[in-house]
Structures are given as structure tokens and as C-alpha cells.
Amino acid sequence: MSPNFQIVLGYILAAICATGTLAAGIMVKNGYDRKREQSSINQSVVPRPVPESQTSERENKQKIAKIQINRIVEDAIPWLEDKIEQNKAETEKITSNFNSRGVLHSGMHIAAHMKRVNSFIKSINDYIKEMNRKIEDILLNVEEEKLESVTWLKDEHKKYSDFIEITKTVKNSIKQQNDELCLRFTDKPTFDNILKAHSYIE
């Protein structure tokens, strides 16, 4: 092998080695870049924790919502008690008025009591409707829709449901008491006819 050929071969081998080293370096770099890229992708898909300030703000809103709903339900009980007392006073007033006129057994007396009971029931229904509006506004502020579906308000929902059941019992009781009262001043057929003209509302 001539010296010149050896020199050329040496250049070729050196070039091959350099190319292999360069290729290896490129492969290592590409692998490193892919790892960095994959790591970046993985980091991008991992959900970021909610900032502590936002969590704290949400918890504060929930605490306020619980207090507000509790107050709404708690205020409803004394309101209902007052309405029952007012109804009792109104019952006595109506009967006393018709008695003073000597028409206790008239249809007008019975009709007056029917209107009284319906007015009482309507006031309860209107109060509940207003309660619901207030509760809905509170829930909107904490991005919730229905009281019964909010787990962190289950105690408040229980209190609300209990109040609704109480109002149903009260309304039925008032109707029954009125039936008994009216039947003291008229017979059953006459009372049934009056009921057709002045039926109870629900």
C-alpha cells in the first residue's frame, strides 16, 4: 500500500469516525430534545392546582351561602307561627261580626271563612315562593343550581324540606278546622254547595 493511499485511507477513516461521532451526537441530542419535548407535553396536560386564593374565595362564598340559607329557613318558622296566630284572631273576628248581626248560619258567614282560609294558604305559598327566589339567588352566587343537589348544603336542604312539610301539615289542619267550624253553623249539603263556589286552594 503506497504512502499516499495510506494517507487517503487515514483521511477516510477519520472522516468516517467523525461522521459516526457526529451522527451519535445528533442522535443523542435528538433523543434529549424528544425527552424534553415529551416532558413539556406531559407537563402541559397535567392539571394545574387551583390557586390557594381561588380555593379560599370559593370556601368563603360557601360559608356565606350556608349562613344565608340557614337564616332564611330559621326566619320562616316564627313567620309561620305569627300567621297561625293571625288566622286564629281573624277566625274569631269573622264569627263575632256575623254573630253580632244575627247571621251566624248564613252562607255569607261560611263563605267569609272559606275566603279567610284561602287567603291564609295563599300567604304561605307566596312566602315559600319568595324563599325559593332568595335561595336560588344565593346558589347562583356559588355557581350551583338546585339546593337538593348540593352536597355541602345537605343540612340546609333538610331544614328547608322539613319546613315545607310543616306548611303542608298546617294548611291541611287549617282546612280541617274550618270544615268543623262551618259545619257547626250549617248542614252538610249546604256546606258542600258552598265548597263548590269557594273551594280550597292548594
Secondary structure by P-SEA (a helix, b strand, c coil): ccaaaaaaaaaaaaaaaaaaaaaaaaaaaaaaaaaaaaaaaaaaaccccccaaaaaaaaaaaaaaaaaaaaaaaaaaaaaaaaaaaaaaaaaaaaaaaaaacccccaaaaaaaaaaaaaaaaaaaaaaaaaaaaaaaaaaaaccccccccccaaaaaaaaaaaaaaaaaaaaaaaaaaaaaaaacccaaaaaaaaaaccccc
